[in-house]
């Protein structure tokens, strides 16, 4: 879409042909849930000051490299400016692209993005084993600092929120490593058995 026909959310001036609240509520489930200022946590600090943005354009110049970029289905077009610091790549990129088939209000969107993140993390772990400095799950999780920096003492009697999930942290952090190690051991055992036959 060219800048001569911009999508309405990205123009400086408010368009005149905005659908009514009732029409939007009928078309989009959940639309307008924050219309009442009491439902908006930021309301006391909200200040409407269009001149305070410093924008010197009516519609921002569209960033190059838009082809193939992921776009939320809630938007008619890709935003004029978007991040490029972590482009999607490989299997994890394909998984993340698939997540954008679902709206951001659906759990499937976020769960698929999480799955893509985990695939990317494991890909990075596997690549690290091919390097001279592979990942070290013991030192990189900070478990050694628990003893050196009074980790347990800092949690007892302080009403810290993270104490609630303290019991599951070892499972979440060490569980995948234990499972991967067990899987590798079972695979090696199966290969050794076949080699003996």
N, C-alpha and C positions, 0 to 999 in steps of 0.2 A: 504494500500500500504506500503510495507516494505521499510526500508532505503536503501536496496540494489538496488531498482529501483525507485529513487526519481523523482518527477515531476520537469521539467526543471526550473520553476521559483525560486526554493529554493536551487539550487546548487551554490557553490562559483564561479566555472569557467563557462564562457559562453559556451553553447553548440554550435556545429558547424552546425547542421542542422536546422537553424532558417528559417522560411518561409520569402519570400521577402516582402517588404512593400506593393507591389501591391497585392500579394496573401492575406495578412492580411486585407487590405482595402476591397477586394472583399468579404471576409468571414465575417468580423466584421464591421457592419455599424458604422461610426464615428471613426474608428481606425486611429491613427496618426494625430489627430487634433492638437496636441501640438508638432509636429516635428519641426516646425519653431520656433527658440528660441524667436522670438518676441511675440509669442502667449503664452509664459510661464512666468508668473509673477516672478517666482523664478530664472529666467535665470541668471541675473547678479551675483547671489550668489552661483550658482552651481559650485561645485568643484568635479571632478571625482577622487577619491582617494581610490581604493579598499583596499589598505594596511592600511588605516586609520580607518577601522571598528573595528579592534582588534579581528575579528573572528578567532578562532583556529580550525575550523572544515570546512570540505568540504560541508557537509549536516548536519543540526542540528538534534540532537536526538529528535525523535518524542515524544511529550508529551502523557502521558497515559490518558485514559478516552475519547477516540475519538468517541466511538460509540454513535450515536444519536445526535451528535453535529450539529448545523446548519452550512451550508456551502453555500457560494454564488455559483450560477450555472456557474459563469464565471471562476471558478477554477476547475481544474481536480481532486483535492483532498483537504482535509482540510489542512490548513497551519500547519507546524510542531509544532508550539507553538500557543496557543490560550488562551483567557481569561476565567477564571472560577469564577470571583468574584460575578457575578450575574447570576447564572444558571436559565434557563427557567423553569417555574413551572405553574401548573394549567391551567386555561382557557387562560390567557394572554400568556402563553408559547406556547399553541397550535396555537393561532392566529399568534404569531411571527414566529413559524416554518413554517406556511403556507406562510408567506411573502417570504421565501427563494425559493419558486417555481418560482418566478419572478426574472429577472435580476435586478441588481442594477441601471441600466439605465432607468428603468420603474417607473413611478409614483406609480403604484400599490404596488411595493415592499415597498416603504417608507410610503405610506398611511396605509397599513396594519400594518406595524411596529408601526406607531403612534396610531392606534386603539388598538393594544396590550398594548401599554404604558398606554393609558387612562383606559383600563380595569384593569390593574395592579394597577393604582393609586386609582381607586374606590374600588378595593378589599382591599387595605390598609386602606382607609377611613372607610369602613365597619368593618374591624377588629379592628380599633381604638375604635369604639363605644362599643365593647365588653371588652375593657380594662378600667382601672381606670382613664386613662388620654386620653379621646377622642380628636380627632382633633378639633381645634378651628379656623374656617376660618377667623375670624376677626383679631386675633392676629398674625396668621401665614402668612397672606398675607402682613403684614407690613403696613396696612392701617393706624394704629394708629401713626406710625412714620412719616407719611406725615405731620401731624400737629405739632408734637413735634420737628421734625428735618428740618423744613422749606422746605418740599417737593415741594410745588408749586413754591415758590420763587426761588428755585434752578433750575427750568426749564424755567422760563420766561427770555427772552432776552439772552440766552446762546447758542442758535443754537444747542441744544442737539437733537440727532436723535430720541431718544425715545419719544419725544413730538409728533411725527407724529402718533404714535399708542396709545397715551394716552387716546383717546376717547373710544377705544374698550377694554382697559384693564379691566374696571369694568364688562363688559359683559362677557369676557372670564373667569375671576376669579369668579365672583359671579353668573353668569348665571347657571352653573351646580348645584350649591347649591340651588338656587331659584327653579329650575326645579325639583330637587329631593324632596325639601320640599313640593312643590305644589303637586307632585305626591303622596307623603306619605299622605298628607291631604285628597286628593281625594279618595285614597284607604281606609283610616280610615272612611271617610264619607259613602262610599259605604258599608263597613262592618257594620257600625252602622245602616244604613237603613235596611239591611237584617236582622239584629238582632231584629229590632222592628216589623218586619212582622210576 
